[in-house]
């Protein structure tokens, strides 16, 4: 498995070290990593999608916060926490839709607050911060494995089932195994030989550049299609399931994910193809009752007009470029989590799922 | 209006001359024309989409046949017709889905057969051939104007109505005014200020490269979106209609058009947005009872893997690249023709429409 987000310690202790990101903007042409400990460089990497995918953004933000704050010259715990606070605000504003970004930063700050309550000084707080960030990273790996174990159920005993996915919710979007791709990897490991169709996912082609690349690395059968071909695929070939990731899930199950997900859900329902969202608990945001409250990022028109170094539209034509859309819960047949597949009515199943988690679960 | 297909006579008579094509592969970056009278060059131009769009392909094939056969050294009418026959077969095999290609070539050969029946010699047949090809071109212009006059009805008196279109079924796909874009141009001329959303239309981006370009040339308000954004558009902004062109319409109304059309139709139905196909009589193929009989062209995987001049997928990953899909008649709210908007049941309305045409209508 590739590691899109890592911590590279320069000695035996976690500190000092750097946030290490696989530069996903350069895949599949080049396999290049960058090492960062400057706040604007880290924020820029999140904005430019050097790292992307809700869980990976959360991990990168937490490790990035630790990388930046290790250099703090603050002499008191209070002064250190103020610096952490400012850095977290700056990183947290990098992208609006993925809930994991704010969630991971809040989790780090909660850990620091608890430690400060026990009298930790600035130096100790630096250790607490990197420790919490590494715990988020490790937890993410474990969550993805669990999602795979749970989600493989949708394959039943079917060999060679066709699965359609959108964007990249694989190992590159998490710290290893993926969310939407986790059940596929699990099915592959179980010898079920899944046949994956990957929407290329305009405008930034995370499907053809990233999903196709990582599935091939793992030896999984994959075919790339343009986003516009999904409906014809469902009509002319038997598709067993659509599985996508999520950037934020509201309390009622409405799900924000990469633009195009909603259209796929409409098409899947029309063709009777089960439509699944795969995500860990940290992607659920019960502070938002339904999808209408999820902020949707709109990105640079040039991603559409000249996304690949060539002008493919009139240079100054108007463009609408939302990065995400919201799929209403009514079109979702199940949400694959690390503890089971949630079913409608989602208000109830989501609440039960979150309550079932161990006490001490970060808010 | 631009002229994507023209005949350039070098003297006062139509012959000698050349087929002149606006090279649509180079738009919107460059406005370049090519002049052709060699059969392989003409066939290649159709294959490479220098000229594309069902009606324009028909016009180009007819004029191309005349351009090639003007150089015939045949001394008898029979020998000339054999050469025409061979050239028509070669041109007719350039692309499989658009019915207008075969239709226009057959119409030319029918005209030659009639002329031969009246005793025309090889020289006279050359004139008949270019005359028929020019008649097809002129008729196409008139048909597009009529489609515009008929189709503007769907705007009612609504100002600023949002219309979504896919691919390019505009002036560049015909010999001037378009099919799907004809009602939009007519609404624009009537002061109704339509607001057009153009799907970029992967893989070859005819929407962003061609539709957006030609609408802007005409002063029509246009916004480009990725194909994957159409469903979100329908959900978040009021879309008054979807209008698309057609490459072939079966006897029951099932319609082959650019890949992605079918998915749009599913999404339009889900959102209660009226879905229209616009096409002249020559796009209807009553020899095919329903869409299952329409041949669907599959094109080079590299259109998807490296369509922007840069590798955007693993170099040898599998790709499924159908150029068209079939929208079942049940999802089509109306077929806008030069004589009126046909409605379901289409078997009957199509038959009535074709019967209503003047006697002497080419088969």
Interface residues (C-beta under 8 A of the other chain):
Chain A: X28 X29 X197 X199 X200 X201 X202 X203 X205 X208 X209 X212 X213 X216 X221 X222 X223 X224 X225 X226 X227 X228 X229 X230 X231 X232 X233 X235 X259 X260 X262 X263 X266 X267 X269 X270 X304 X305 X307 X308 X309 X310 X311 X312 X313 X314 X315 X317 X318 X319 X320 X321 X322 X325
Chain B: X28 X29 X197 X199 X200 X201 X202 X203 X205 X208 X209 X212 X213 X216 X221 X222 X223 X224 X225 X226 X227 X228 X229 X230 X231 X232 X233 X235 X259 X260 X262 X263 X266 X267 X269 X270 X304 X305 X308 X309 X310 X311 X312 X313 X314 X315 X317 X318 X319 X320 X321 X322 X325 X326
